[in-house]
């Protein structure tokens, strides 16, 4: 969807950009804000103090750990789980299954009987809500009733868990979504052990408790569920492969050194894990050949974001120019390319780059999962691989949240309460013209913001977002983007109920902002899907 945030920013104070860009998405909440402040800081050469860096890392990692389980249970699990089938489950056998894969305390026969009774009342009421238009009974479903009942129970538990865990964002940012505590040059979260209105010993204790509970949920519910479900769908390690090129900007700075990152930066080409290539942002370009935008000088050439244009061009090619131009263009997304190559971004890209780079914890967890499922590393190049990578990444980051909480407590204990250096906050200290970029790894993948500041105002602003990398249309060479390529060859048992297509699309976790209409060749509306 086109909303023109980049146009809205022109002429505004660069220090305010993050408040606007954060509204690009209501799902990822804080990620555009972080990319934006980094872009301004890069342009003006502003450094970040250690305590502010830790707070930013915590805010970011909490977003990941909150987002990934929600994606699985509430957006993607129902591509694999047949809710109605759970009504036929034996609660005793479900209890035995649960206890065989985890020591999570909520696993008794009585507990699952209660969940099944609740589900039965829900179905009998006829008010199925989010389940009303699903493809229950579809032949592509393979889980036994007991596994379906287990997944339903954890679907409901995840609703309660996520509501509790995201309180960390309220502590660090005032609210969620759209935190209010970021600022160019640091954060505005007050740190004062003696104040009830600031981060203090009580705040640290609460964050530590929430993080430990999250680790328990991820280790004993989320990851075991992923692995259990994956064991029934191993053929999906051969479906949804994509373009075979993977990009990660790296994330979570550990010091002032820009290359000192917890998650490594890198590029993997043609599925080769024997070499990780460096990332050079100068090699990124966006095409609008098949997009409802236009470039001055023609649409056949790609443009680096600093020279990018946001010029909507969507009317028909002939008078009266009222209908949407569908003769050559078909998307509101541009087509990003790296050295003219389409690149997949997201948890799988980060996991593969980490694995190939020798990231210790990534290698441990990936190898453990592969061994448990008896599949090779190449199986990750798939729809199922993306889903597994998301769960592995969640455990890695929830462990790191606990470490960073302790690091923050240590800094506070030593009196390192400064959260903003105050450097170059006054526009009088700025150069007449400056350009900068902010690279960030969002839960959905590589995100970049590019800013051109001129006469103390935004002259041009461009954002290249994860869903644009993954869902972008074909470019001037006709190369398909990752999602388009991944869908090629997908088996579909029933064209009127394309469950298999949803599995691959949802494995990328696309971020859609509004409604989508579906038409057949005679332009008759088949259905209307509204994505909240």
Secondary structure by P-SEA (a helix, b strand, c coil): cccccccccccccccaaaaaaaacccccccaaaaaaaaaaaaaacccccaaaaaaaaaaaaaaaaaccccccccccccccccccccccccaaaaaaaaaaccccccccaaaaaaaaaaaaaaaaacccccccccccccccccccaaaaaaaaaaaaaaaaaaaaaaccccccccccccccccccccccccccccccccccaaaaaaaaaaaaaaaaaaaccaaaaaaaaaaaccccccccccccbbbbccccccccccccccccccccccccccbbbbbbcccbbbbcccccccccccccccccccccccccccccccccccccccccccccbbbbbcccbbbbbcaaaaaaaaaaacaaaaaaaaaaaaaaacccccccccaaaaaaaaaaaaaaaaaaaaaaaaaaaaaaaacccccccccccccccccccccbbbbbbccccbbbbbbbbccccccbbbbbcccccccccccccccccaaaaaaccccccccccaaaaaaaaaaacccccbbbbbbccccccccccccc
